[in-house]
Structure formats: structure tokens, C-alpha cells
Amino acid sequence: MLLTAPTVECDRGYQTKNFHQCKKHPTSRHEPAEPALVVGLSFQLADTLMQSSLLLTASVVAGLAATANAADISVLTLPEGGEILQITGAVERQTPGGPAVADTRTVYQFAPDFDDPQPNDPDFTGSTWGWVYLESNATLADLVIPDEVTADFSLLTNPDSALGLQWVLVNGNPLYQFVNDTSPTDANGNFGPWFFTTLDGSPTQAVPEPGVAALGLAAAGVLLRRRR
């Protein structure tokens, strides 16, 4: 609503708006509009702008909170030529199995998990094998998977997590990170009951053979990774 200053009657019967002198009578003096009205209008406008800004900020924050960060499944080519799976964007936190990080890390499977009904939760607890989690509001659409990866991924909510975090499963089995893998090129956890994860989700302790397509590209000296 547009507010205007009240008209003021001059000493000769003419009206003016916020003028000190009447247009009809330049020598006549008039009182200006009430200062309180101008000040009140300024405060009202500032308050309206502040409320609008707060509402916009709250809306942006709520929108960001409702959007899960995307996680990427990627392929690590080992020096021997085999290919195994990694993940980037897992929830970074201390888990019952050990610390997990959001940086790119090789993912492993744990043999005792294989005997559980699938999909199943992680059996390992300790300090060296972090559970791979995604946020509670994440969906499979937030998991970016290369076209050459044929493993079956799913998410399973941890009922004991106050945050509602979700385990990342491959072919029904939970995934882990190894604490001694400290860079994206490390794959040090393939021993004992721990297994690499191949592109089709199978656990293996043998160095996986590269696929036919990978062999052809390696011969050409080209590394291609397409992402959905």
C-alpha cells in the first residue's frame, strides 16, 4: 500500500503536500508533513524487507537440507590391470566398524556377511573397517554409477542410527573402507576375510581380470569412464 503525507492547509486556504511554501503563495510558510509518519514508514519498510530476507534464507536452508549429497561409484584400475570398485561421498564419521571418510576410497566386503540373509547389516565391529553410509534422505538416484558397473546397489537404513543413516549394499552385502587406505589409489585391504568388490559386485581376493573393453582401451592408451 502506498502511503502519502497528509495535505496541510496554508494560511490563505490553499493546500499543499509536504511543502514549506504554498505553490499559490510562495511567500506563505507551511508546516512539513509529520516527521513521525516518515520515520514510521521507514521502519515499516525495513521490517518488511528483513522479514522477506529471513523467509528467503529459511527457504534456501530447508531446500539444501532436503537435498542429499550425491555419491559416486568409480572404478580403480590396479597396477596388474584388474578393476575394482570405489566410492566417493560416503558419510564421513566414526562408525562401529571404524572411521569412514568422504574421499575416494576402495570398498571391501567381509566374508561373515555372506552367510547372513540378504540384504544384511555389517557384521564387523572394531576400529579399522569403516561402514559405508549415505545420508538418511539419500536415494539410489543420488548414487552415480558408471555404465560398465553391473553390480546391484541398494540402501538399508540402520535402525540403531539416531541420524537414520543408510548402509550402502552391493548385491545385498554391506561395504567397508579400510583405515590403511589413505589415498584414492590405495587397495591394501584384500586379505584374510576381506575382499575386493568387482564391477559385477562379486567379492574376490584374486586380482580381477580387466574387461574386454578395458583391454582394448588400455592398448590404445586411453582411459574412459562414462557416468550415468
C-alpha positions in Angstrom: 0.0 0.0 0.0 1.4 3.4 -1.0 1.2 6.0 1.9 1.3 9.7 1.2 1.9 12.6 3.5 -1.2 14.5 4.6 -2.0 17.8 3.0 -1.5 20.9 5.0 -3.7 23.9 4.6 -1.9 27.2 4.0 -2.8 30.4 5.8 -4.8 31.6 2.8 -6.9 28.5 2.4 -4.8 26.5 -0.2 -3.5 23.0 0.4 0.0 21.7 -0.2 1.7 18.3 0.4 4.9 18.5 2.4 5.9 21.8 1.1 7.3 24.6 3.3 5.8 27.1 0.9 2.4 27.1 -0.8 2.7 26.9 -4.6 0.0 29.5 -4.9 1.6 31.8 -2.3 5.4 31.5 -2.5 5.8 33.9 0.4 3.5 31.9 2.7 5.1 29.4 5.1 3.6 25.9 5.7 4.4 23.1 8.1 6.1 20.0 6.6 4.4 16.6 6.9 4.6 14.9 10.3 8.2 13.6 10.9 6.7 10.7 12.9 4.9 9.4 9.8 8.0 9.4 7.6 10.1 7.7 10.3 7.4 5.2 11.0 7.1 4.4 7.3 10.9 3.9 7.0 10.9 1.4 9.9 7.9 -0.4 8.5 9.6 -0.8 5.1 12.9 -2.0 6.8 10.9 -4.5 8.9 9.1 -5.8 5.8 12.4 -6.3 3.9 14.0 -8.0 6.9 11.1 -10.5 7.2 11.3 -11.2 3.5 15.0 -11.8 3.7 14.6 -14.2 6.7 11.9 -16.1 4.9 14.0 -16.5 1.8 17.0 -17.6 3.8 15.0 -20.2 5.7 13.6 -21.5 2.4 17.1 -21.9 0.9 18.4 -23.6 4.0 15.4 -26.0 4.0 15.9 -26.8 0.4 19.6 -27.6 0.9 18.8 -29.8 3.9 16.3 -31.7 1.8 18.8 -32.4 -0.9 21.2 -35.3 -0.3 24.8 -35.0 -1.5 25.5 -37.2 -4.4 27.9 -40.2 -4.0 29.9 -41.6 -6.8 30.8 -45.2 -7.5 34.0 -45.4 -9.5 36.4 -47.9 -10.9 40.1 -48.3 -9.8 42.4 -50.0 -12.3 45.0 -51.9 -10.3 48.7 -52.0 -11.5 48.1 -55.6 -12.6 45.3 -54.4 -14.8 42.3 -55.6 -12.8 39.4 -53.3 -11.9 37.7 -52.9 -8.5 35.1 -50.6 -7.1 35.5 -47.4 -5.0 33.1 -44.8 -3.6 33.3 -41.1 -3.2 30.9 -39.1 -1.0 30.2 -41.6 1.8 29.2 -40.1 5.2 32.4 -39.1 7.0 32.1 -40.2 10.6 33.3 -42.7 13.2 31.2 -45.9 12.7 31.0 -49.0 14.8 33.5 -50.6 12.4 36.0 -47.8 12.3 36.4 -44.4 10.7 34.8 -43.7 7.3 35.7 -40.8 5.0 34.0 -39.0 2.2 37.1 -39.0 0.0 37.5 -41.6 -2.8 38.3 -45.0 -1.2 38.3 -48.7 -2.3 35.4 -50.6 -0.9 35.5 -54.1 0.5 33.3 -57.0 1.5 33.5 -59.1 4.7 33.2 -62.9 4.5 31.0 -63.4 7.5 28.4 -61.1 5.9 28.0 -63.6 3.1 26.2 -66.1 5.3 23.6 -63.7 6.5 20.1 -63.2 4.9 20.3 -60.5 2.3 20.0 -57.6 2.4 22.0 -57.6 5.6 23.8 -55.2 8.0 27.6 -55.2 8.7 28.8 -58.0 11.0 32.2 -56.4 11.6 32.7 -54.1 14.6 36.1 -52.7 15.5 38.3 -49.8 14.7 39.8 -50.4 11.2 36.9 -51.1 8.8 34.5 -48.1 8.4 31.0 -48.8 7.4 30.0 -47.1 4.2 26.9 -44.9 4.9 24.8 -42.4 2.9 22.6 -39.8 4.5 19.1 -40.6 5.7 17.4 -38.7 2.8 19.6 -40.2 0.1 18.1 -42.4 -2.6 19.6 -44.7 -5.2 19.3 -41.8 -7.6 21.9 -40.0 -5.6 24.4 -42.8 -6.2 26.2 -42.1 -9.5 27.2 -45.4 -11.1 29.4 -45.8 -14.2 27.8 -47.7 -17.1 30.3 -50.5 -17.0 29.4 -51.4 -13.4 26.7 -54.0 -13.3 26.6 -54.7 -9.6 23.2 -54.4 -7.8 23.3 -51.5 -5.3 20.7 -50.9 -2.6 20.4 -48.8 0.6 19.4 -50.2 4.0 18.6 -47.9 7.0 20.4 -48.6 10.2 17.7 -48.9 12.8 20.2 -48.1 15.6 21.3 -44.8 13.9 19.9 -41.7 15.6 20.5 -39.9 12.3 18.8 -42.6 10.2 21.9 -43.3 8.2 21.8 -45.9 5.4 24.2 -48.6 4.6 25.3 -49.0 1.0 24.9 -52.6 -0.1 26.2 -54.3 -3.2 24.4 -57.5 -4.2 22.9 -57.4 -0.7 26.2 -57.2 1.2 27.4 -54.1 3.1 30.5 -52.3 2.0 33.5 -51.2 4.1 36.5 -48.8 3.9 40.0 -49.9 5.2 41.7 -47.5 7.6 45.1 -48.1 6.0 43.9 -47.0 2.6 44.8 -43.3 2.8 44.6 -42.2 -0.9 42.3 -42.8 -3.9 44.9 -45.3 -5.4 45.2 -47.5 -2.3 43.8 -51.0 -2.2 45.6 -52.6 0.8 42.7 -54.4 2.4 42.5 -57.6 0.3 43.5 -60.2 2.8 42.0 -62.6 5.4 38.2 -62.4 5.4 38.3 -59.1 3.4 37.6 -59.0 -0.4 37.8 -56.6 -3.2 34.5 -55.8 -5.0 34.4 -56.4 -8.7 32.4 -54.5 -11.3 29.5 -57.0 -11.1 29.6 -56.8 -7.3 31.2 -60.2 -6.7 33.8 -60.4 -3.8 37.2 -61.6 -4.9 40.7 -61.9 -3.4 42.3 -62.6 -6.8 43.2 -59.6 -8.9 40.2 -59.2 -11.2 40.8 -59.6 -14.9 40.1 -56.4 -16.9 37.1 -56.5 -19.1 37.4 -56.8 -22.9 36.6 -53.1 -23.3 39.2 -52.1 -20.8 41.8 -54.2 -22.6 41.1 -52.5 -25.9 41.2 -49.0 -24.4 44.4 -49.8 -22.5 46.0 -50.9 -25.7 45.1 -47.6 -27.2 46.4 -45.8 -24.2 43.0 -44.3 -23.4 41.1 -44.5 -20.1 37.4 -44.0 -20.5 34.9 -43.7 -17.7 31.3 -42.9 -18.5 29.0 -41.9 -15.8 25.2 -42.1 -15.7 
